[in-house]
Amino acid sequence: MSRRVVLAWVLLSVFAFGGAGCRESGTPSRQTLTFSFWGSYKDLEFWREIIDRFEAAHPEIAIRPQFTPIDYGEKLQLQLISNSAADVILMDDEAYPAYAVRGYLEDLRPYIERDAAAVRADDFLPHALSAFTYWATESGDTREIIGGLPWDGSAVLMYYNKDLFDEAGIPYPEKDWTWEDFRRIAVRLTRDRDGDGRADQFGALLGFGWLDIEPIVWSFGARFLSPDAARPAILDNEYAIEAAHFMQDLKFTDRCVVWYGDQQGLNKEVQILTGRLGMSTSGWFAALVLSETDADVRWGVCHMPKGPRADRYTRVTFDGISINRAISPEKKASAWLFIKHLLSEESQAYVAHSGRGIPVRQAYAEKHFLNAETFADFKVANFRESKQVALDAMEEYGRLTPITARFMGLRREIDSAWSRLEREDPGQRWKPEQVVAAVDRGVQTELAKELEAFGVDREHMQPKSPTPYRILGGVALLVVVGALVWLGGKTSSPLADLRAMKHSRMRRIEALWGILFASPWMMGFCLFLAFPIVFSLVLSFSAWDPYDPVEHRVFIGLDNYMRALTDDHYVWFALRKTFTYAAIAVPVNLGGALALAMLLNQKVRGIRAFRTIFYIPNVVGGVATAIMWLFIFNPVFGPVNSVLRRLNVWIDATPLAALNLPEPNWFNDPDWAIPSLIIMMLWATGGGAMIIFLAGLQGIPQHLYEAAELDGAGRWRQFLNVTLPMLTPTIFFNLIMGIIGALQVFMQAFVLVGQDGGFDNQLLFFVLYLYRKAFIDYEFGYAAALAWILFAIILAFTLLIIRSSALWVYYEGERQ
């Protein structure tokens, strides 16, 4: 009877849970959208508030945020390639075209046309919608797509320190002021306050990068790119040269612009607040930063100056929201609801009140942005007036940087050429005519690449026949297999083992267990080493855009290798840099490690503590080490240059006044960049090479030294005739490892000067250039070819050293 009761309870429970499950499945489940964005933790709070308000209005939809504080672009790229990107994506107007032309983003034009009552194209501020509109060609059809909708914007304005203006008796800038007015004011504001012969108060801060100089070049009447999404450039050389002369004169004739080293690592807002800077351009966000500080400094904001022909322009930027094209139609509909919520009056008002930016819908910008009551409004008297200046700039003087899928390449070409205007060394400084000509060439080259890849009339790359390469690959494989068989026959052990396993069950079981225990390593080797090696080799014979599926790669034979060896001058430039570094770093590092090992091989009290101390720099992470040396070698407030500066002051008071010690810019100086890197490398000399040398020294028999001493050999003769010969196997190993490491130098240069190798490519090593081609220019096939070229170079050096080892490496007990 009890069994029946138990069975009845089980059946009732099953039916109850089953019915509950049916009822639950009958109710609509809550849809979840993922939303990726970048920014600071203040931005995270802003988006949490926006999401909470949306979910309250739409309880059937949940938003799961994906916050990325740094490297958002690189991570978004990998997510899109791997089809793991969020459903809704915060998009930068500069990076947007690279994703739009490849079809990753949903075209929002049909949504706008269907929902005109909620979102109208003419509701936006000028240029806002154009920032996310691009001509794309797909399946032979060229059309204008809107890959995202802007939701906030910013404009570049001129900020100034009112206290410095009042102290110098200079009127505040008027609306009709010009760049010549700017120049005169900057000269008057530049002063040497402490009397040491160097300016410590500067009239202005102007960047010499593309996005910094664009408003100046525009106001002089020139452009880098044409407005129709960079089809072909219309750089007016005459007016561009005039703008370049103006900027170079500010730097060298008037000496009223702060130098990079003199910035002391402080950003523009802090420079103004500390009273070191009179004027500087910056985006709208700077107004909020300046107003939220406790510094008792009066600041103002005004429009950009007019050019020689009474033109005034400022650069405007926008953040947008895009929908992942790969998601389901149901999720796209929900994502559109989220975008509409962000463009609603409630959210646009919150954008204004939070100080996040300027609302993009014109009616809401005038209603809420100008009248928003924020903390800053009460703290700084002129903050409200600065809003009017910002909105006027957006509506009257704003101009977009023409959007282009080759943004990073264009930026590199323009920055590299324009920065030559401000070289402190006159021998390295270019004339404006040379700079403008170089910019024009670089821009045309990059635009040609864009038209070739995404243009209306582009011709798709025709694949080459892989048959000859397959034959060559088959022959090479047969040669390798034959060599292995020959070696196996010569040693006889592998073949003997196979024959033994054939006739012995015990041998087969032992082999099976051996394979079983080795299988984790074998699987890891195949998945994480062998497969990437083979795939990169195949890729090196292909042209492949990583945004496309890998099966879309085009086989092009040896074209990548021919291009690298005959057509790309950067390859040879990077190889020269790398070989120069290796030729100096390897012997210096080996010599330093050996000397340090000999010192630490002494039998003195506390030697173990000294060994630990000298090894500690190797424990510190490479990034932390690079950042530390960036501070040490800072041209202005770094301790090295501070000591040099004091020594020069002391020398000036002696009869040796003619002698002047250099105060280099270190990593930023093409002549000092590699020596600086080698000095940094020497700090970590007490690493693996030192430990290996120390082990080698302790393995040398003591009786050899005793015999040499009996023969009358001193310390130096003992070192030459005993230590070095017995240490040659250790030197041999460290030499090979040192060359491999030096030829693969990457991390230090990447942290010290960035992904471009510095403004003058002063640290553009081969691996850094390989990284640039793969992860910035998206030429993975070409980057794979560069990797195999480097492999061939390292292999050649290694084989050369191994072949030469018979002449100089001594192994004790070896029979000749």
WONOR-V746251 format. One line per field, one symbol per residue. burial: 1 if it has 16 or more other C-alpha atoms within 10 Angstrom, else 0. Layout:
burial: ???
This chain:
burial: 000000000000000000000000000000001111110000110110011001000000111010110001000110011000111111111111111111111111100100000010000111111111111110000000111111111111111111011000000110001110011011111110000000111111111111011111111111111110111110111011111111111110001111100110000111111011111111111111011000001111111111110001111111111111111000110111011111111011111111111111110111011111000110010111011111101100111111111110111111111111111000001111111111110111011101101111000000000000000000000000000000000000000000001000001100000000000000000000000000011011111111100000111110111001000000100110111011001101110111111001100000000010011010000000110011011111110111011001001000000000001111111100111111011111111011111101100100001001000000000100011111111111011101110111110111111111111111111111111111110111111111111100010001000000000011000000
